[in-house]
């Protein structure tokens, strides 16, 4: 048993009257003890459920992020050009709507914007479709790619996926606790903010509940993150929905603004793409990437145009939509996918 961890657990687990939040350094130590296995399974389970009940603070998440950056993988900067985009997508996958993140990432890479994604395998409690399986269905297997190769892919063709079970096994070892406690712990929020990249980046993350967005903003502010975009997207992802207004947060240095996109005013309202078997999703993605008409076209342009605009590649949203459509018509996102396929050993 870790006596140090027990003292930290007592702070957050003492109930609404005497319990307190951890300081940043205490939260970092708690996360460090969990990641290194110094805390016992009983202690880790108790901490995760107590922390969920209490609700984490931005300062606590900043401390936990400190430990992840200390013990996790480090992907070196690829240069002094445009900051890369890091997409924060829930690790537990999708179960109701089709995931669009890979299409968006390929559109951005085709436009010259490097993109880094990260995630793992099917994960409790949702056990939704993870991006790693969809990548594999598209002919790209990231499970065996090392950090040097990730840096090469990020440089050219401009897209990489960090497979957490390979590159951050300490974090992957905590996944089973989600099933045992039956709830998503604050680690799920941490995953949206975490990035293994050491260079300048624009973090673009999905969220479901407004308090979660506030915590993420506070935590990343403590880490000095200058570029941040939050999207109240589909199933907590940064995928833009078609059937409701899209709430977006724009963090630019010391300024934070709110944006509300109405798809019905912009010509992109309608039903969201439904979940389907993985092979069917991969086939639909392949068609839209090659500029073929179909039900995915509107969603690809809606998302791709927004991200091209927010990354500064296009100076207006309407221009972003036109650019996304042109890239798809030219098959350039498909070329990026083919380039990634060609790197498979």
Secondary structure, DSSP 8 states (H G I E B T S, - for coil): --HHHHHHHHHHSSHHHH-----HHHHHHHHHHHHTT-S-HHHHHHHHHHHHHH---HHHHHHHHHHHHHHS--B----SSS-EEEEE--TT-BSSB---HHHHHHHHHHTT--EEEEE-S--TTT--B-HHHHHHHTT---TT--HHHHHHHHHTTSEEEEEHHHH-HHHHTTTHHHHHHTS--THHHHHHH---B-S-EEEEEE-SSHHHHHHHHHHHHHTT--EEEEE--GGGSS---SSS-EEEEEEETTEEEEEEE-HHHHT--S---B---HHHHHHHHHHHHTT--STHHHHHHHHHHHHHHHTTSSSSHHHHHHHHHHHHHHTHHHHHHHHHHHT--
